[in-house]
Amino acid sequence: MTRSSSAAPSGEDSPNLATVLETNKRAAETVQEVAEDLSVIHAVLDSEVPKETLPPMSGRPSSKRTCLKTSSRRPTKS
C-alpha cells in the first residue's frame, strides 16, 4: 500500500500532531494513576478481616445460606 503524502509531517500538521501526542501522554498518565488506585483497591478486597476484629453476630444473619420460600414471593406482572 502506498501513501500519497510523504512520511514527514507537513508544517500545518505539526501543531496537530503535537497536540495529539500531548493528549496521548496525559491519557497514558491518567491510565497509570487509575491502575495504581485499582491495585490498592484489589489488594484490600483480597485481604481477609481477622475474625477477632469483627463484632459479635447478634442480630445479623448467619453465615449459612438460607433458601427463600418461593411461595411467599408475589407473582410479577407480565
N, C-alpha and C positions, 0 to 999 in steps of 0.2 A: 504494500500500500504506500503510495507516495503522497507527500504533502504539497499543497500549493504554496505554502508560505515557508520562509526559512526557519531554521531551528532557533536562532537568536530572536528574542522578543523585540518588537519594534518600539520606538520611543513612546508611543501612546499606550502601549500595553504594559510597560514597566511599572507605572504607578498602580495599575490594577493588579498586577502580579504581586507587587509589594504588599498591597492591602490584603490580598488573598492569603499570602504567606503569613502575615501578621495575625490574621484571623485564625488561621490554622494553628499557629503556635499557641494562641490564647486558648483555643478549644482543647488542644492537647494538654495544656497545663490544668485546665478545669477537669478534664477526664482523670488526670493523675490524682488531683486532690480528692475527687469523689471516690476513686478506687481506694485511696488510703482510708477515707472515712468508712467505707464499706468493709474494709478488712478489720477495722476495730469493732464494728457492729457484729460482724461474723464471729469474731473471737469471743465476744460477750455472749452471743447466743449459743455458742458451742460449749461454754463453760457451765458447770453444774453448781447449783447452790447447795452448800453442805446442809444436811437435814437438821443439824443442831441450831442453825441460824433461822430456820423457819418457825413461825408462830404455831401454836397448837392447832389441831384440825377441828376444834369445836365449832359447830355451826357451818362448816364448809362441806361440800360434797366429798364423799370418799374417793379414793383414787381408783376404786374398782369401777369398771364401766357398767352402766346400767342401761337396760333397753327401755325405750319408751313404749307404752302401750299404744298400739295403733288405733284401738277402739276409742281412745279418749281424744283423738285428733278430729278436728272438724273437717268435713269434706270441702275441698276448694271448688269454687265456681269455675266452670269452663267457658 
